[in-house]
């Protein structure tokens, strides 16, 4: 058995992930699943998806929420459009997130992942306190489904995220650690952040990126795994150090180039297997 099962970020009918058939061709046994379109989030469709997953031999380990209107065009646009932070969409997205959690429950998946968005860094601000309260409410709802929340890393430095998780103070919260997001958003070196946040790590995205020449002002550049500034040999060493034993899920966000996407994910699998073997 491998120390860390390998997986990919997948999509059933929309989103940035590869199709389930491609995941099967790549020979992975696990995936993170981008939430399907609203019409497909029914118990009946969940049962169909479970049957399809069983035939392919793929286990969904996290269902990731996504919302209409989100854009990752640049850092200011992310701040305005992504997650539960934007006030204009917060209430509707919170209700939709509960529906997504219910879909995940019908699919038989306990972890629900989400980008909260840019949480205010000042713990005394009303924006920060509001997001703590909202996240507590979300965790309490998930608890009624016997589910857990995985917050995607990226928008907050490690110390801010650590303090936020402490303030939320719920037993069913953790993080999905994405080392490339730390670089893309320009908010901290990924390996020290992983060490600092190790007690909260519940899932992993394996993604790579190069730093912007203006970190936290302009985007970094996403690259194939192994071609960016994440030292994956050391990354795996830190995962071993913090005792992480879950899947390593490759995320490569170029759906408009499916052949290249598949090839680069295949290369990432080869790299991770070679590093894991050592």
C-alpha positions in Angstrom: 0.0 0.0 0.0 1.3 3.5 -0.8 1.9 5.8 2.1 -0.3 8.4 0.4 -3.0 7.3 -2.0 -2.9 9.4 -5.2 -5.9 11.2 -6.6 -7.0 14.0 -9.0 -9.4 16.9 -8.8 -12.5 15.8 -10.8 -15.7 17.1 -12.3 -18.9 15.3 -13.2 -20.5 17.9 -15.3 -18.8 21.3 -14.7 -15.8 22.8 -13.1 -12.0 22.8 -13.5 -11.4 19.1 -12.8 -10.9 16.3 -15.2 -13.8 14.0 -16.1 -14.2 10.8 -14.0 -13.3 8.7 -17.1 -10.0 10.5 -17.4 -9.3 9.9 -13.7 -9.9 6.2 -14.3 -7.6 6.2 -17.3 -4.9 7.8 -15.1 -5.2 4.9 -12.7 -6.0 6.8 -9.5 -8.2 5.5 -6.8 -9.3 8.7 -5.2 -10.6 12.2 -6.2 -11.8 15.5 -4.9 -15.1 16.2 -6.7 -16.1 19.7 -7.8 -19.8 20.1 -7.0 -22.0 19.3 -10.0 -24.5 21.7 -11.5 -27.5 22.5 -9.2 -29.9 20.3 -11.2 -27.7 17.3 -10.5 -27.6 17.7 -6.7 -30.4 15.3 -6.0 -30.5 12.1 -4.0 -31.4 10.2 -7.2 -28.4 11.6 -9.1 -26.2 11.1 -6.2 -27.1 7.4 -6.2 -26.3 7.3 -10.0 -22.9 8.9 -9.3 -22.1 6.5 -6.5 -22.8 3.6 -8.9 -20.6 5.2 -11.6 -17.8 5.8 -9.0 -18.0 2.2 -7.8 -17.7 0.9 -11.4 -14.6 3.0 -11.9 -13.1 2.1 -8.6 -12.8 5.7 -7.5 -13.5 7.1 -4.0 -14.5 10.7 -3.5 -12.6 11.9 -0.5 -13.8 15.6 -0.5 -16.7 17.3 -2.3 -15.6 20.9 -3.1 -18.2 23.7 -3.3 -18.1 26.2 -6.1 -20.5 29.1 -6.8 -21.7 30.9 -9.9 -20.1 34.2 -10.3 -16.7 33.3 -8.8 -13.7 34.5 -10.8 -10.0 33.9 -10.3 -9.0 36.4 -13.0 -6.7 38.4 -10.6 -6.3 39.0 -6.9 -8.8 41.9 -6.6 -11.4 39.9 -8.5 -11.0 37.0 -6.2 -11.4 39.3 -3.3 -14.7 40.6 -4.7 -16.2 37.4 -6.0 -15.0 34.2 -4.3 -16.5 32.3 -1.4 -18.7 33.4 1.4 -16.9 36.7 2.2 -18.6 38.9 -0.4 -21.7 40.5 1.3 -23.8 40.6 -1.9 -23.8 36.9 -2.4 -23.2 35.6 1.2 -26.7 34.6 2.3 -27.6 32.9 -1.0 -24.2 31.0 -1.1 -24.5 30.0 2.5 -27.9 28.3 1.7 -26.4 26.8 -1.4 -23.5 25.4 0.5 -25.8 23.6 2.9 -27.5 22.1 -0.2 -24.1 21.0 -1.5 -23.3 19.4 1.9 -26.6 17.5 1.7 -25.6 16.3 -1.8 -22.3 15.2 -0.4 -24.1 13.3 2.3 -26.2 11.5 -0.2 -23.0 10.7 -2.1 -21.6 9.2 1.1 -18.8 11.8 1.5 -18.2 13.4 4.9 -15.6 16.2 4.1 -16.9 19.3 2.3 -14.3 21.8 1.0 -14.7 25.5 0.2 -12.8 28.7 -0.4 -14.2 31.1 2.2 -12.6 34.0 0.4 -10.5 36.8 1.7 -11.2 36.8 5.5 -10.3 40.1 7.2 -6.9 39.8 8.9 -7.8 42.0 11.9 -9.4 39.8 14.5 -11.0 42.8 16.1 -12.8 43.9 12.9 -16.5 43.2 12.3 -15.7 41.4 9.1 -13.4 38.9 10.8 -16.0 38.3 13.6 -18.8 37.9 11.1 -16.9 35.2 9.3 -16.0 33.4 12.5 -19.7 33.3 13.4 -20.7 32.2 9.9 -18.1 29.4 9.8 -19.3 28.2 13.2 -22.9 28.1 11.9 -21.7 26.2 8.9 -19.7 23.7 11.0 -22.8 23.2 13.2 -24.9 22.4 10.2 -22.3 20.0 8.9 -22.3 18.3 12.3 -26.0 17.4 11.9 -24.9 15.5 8.8 -21.9 14.0 10.6 -19.7 15.9 8.1 -16.5 18.0 8.4 -15.4 21.2 6.8 -12.1 21.6 4.9 -11.1 25.2 4.3 -8.9 25.7 1.3 -5.7 27.6 2.0 -4.4 30.5 0.0 -5.9 33.9 1.0 -4.5 34.1 4.5 -1.0 33.8 6.0 -0.5 30.8 8.2 -0.7 32.7 11.4 -4.0 34.4 10.5 -5.5 31.1 9.4 -4.3 29.4 12.5 -5.9 32.1 14.7 -9.1 31.9 12.7 -9.4 28.2 13.2 -8.8 28.5 16.9 -11.5 31.2 17.1 -14.0 29.1 15.2 -13.4 26.4 17.8 -15.3 23.6 16.2 -14.1 19.9 16.3 -15.2 19.3 12.7 -13.1 21.9 11.0 -9.7 21.5 9.3 -7.9 22.7 6.1 -7.2 21.5 2.7 -3.6 22.6 2.2 -2.6 23.7 -1.3 1.1 24.8 -1.4 0.8 26.5 -4.8 -2.0 28.8 -3.5 0.4 30.2 -0.9 2.7 31.2 -3.8 -0.1 32.3 -6.3 -1.6 34.7 -3.7 1.9 35.7 -2.5 1.1 35.3 1.2 3.8 33.0 2.5 6.3 30.2 1.9 4.4 26.9 1.7 6.7 24.6 3.7 6.9 26.7 6.9 3.1 27.3 6.6 2.5 23.6 6.3 4.6 23.0 9.5 2.7 25.7 11.4 -0.7 24.5 10.3 0.1 20.8 10.5 -2.4 20.0 13.2 -5.3 21.3 11.0 -4.3 19.5 7.8 -7.1 17.1 6.7 -6.6 17.0 2.9 -4.0 18.0 0.3 -3.9 19.5 -3.1 -0.7 18.9 -5.1 -0.3 21.9 -7.3 2.7 24.0 -8.3 3.4 27.6 -9.1 6.0 30.3 -9.5 6.1 33.5 -7.5 4.9 36.8 -8.9 7.5 39.6 -9.1 4.9 41.5 -7.0 3.7 39.0 -4.4 0.2 39.6 -3.0 -0.3 42.3 -5.7 -0.3 40.3 -8.9 -0.9 36.6 -9.4 1.9 34.1 -9.4 1.9 31.6 -12.3 0.6 28.1 -12.0 2.9 25.4 -13.5 2.9 21.6 -13.9 3.8 19.8 -10.6 7.6 19.8 -10.4 8.1 22.9 -12.6 7.4 25.6 -10.1 8.7 26.8 -6.7 7.2 24.1 -4.5 9.9 21.7 -3.4 7.8 18.5 -3.5 10.5 16.3 -2.0 10.6 18.5 1.0 6.8 18.9 0.9 6.4 15.2 1.3 9.0 15.1 4.0 7.0 17.7 6.0 3.7 15.8 5.4 5.5 12.7 6.9 6.7 14.9 9.8 3.2 16.1 10.7 1.8 12.6 10.4 -0.4 13.1 7.3 -1.5 9.8 5.7 -4.4 10.8 3.5 -4.6 11.2 -0.3 -2.4 13.5 -2.4 -4.8 15.0 -4.9 -3.4 16.6 -8.0 -5.1 19.8 -9.2 -4.2 21.2 -12.6 -6.5 24.0 -13.7 -6.3 24.1 -17.5 -9.6 22.5 -18.6 -9.5 24.4 -21.9 -6.5 22.2 -22.8 -7.7 18.6 -21.9 -4.9 16.7 -23.6 -2.2 18.9 -22.0 -4.1 18.7 -18.6 -4.1 14.9 -18.7 -0.5 14.7 -19.7 0.7 17.0 -17.0 -1.4 15.2 -14.4 0.2 12.0 -15.6 3.6 13.6 -15.1 2.7 14.7 -11.6 1.6 11.2 -10.7 4.9 9.8 -11.9 6.9 12.4 -9.9 4.9 11.8 -6.7 5.2 8.1 -7.1 9.0 8.4 -7.5 9.3 10.7 -4.5 7.0 8.6 -2.4 9.0 5.5 -3.2 12.1 7.2 -1.6 
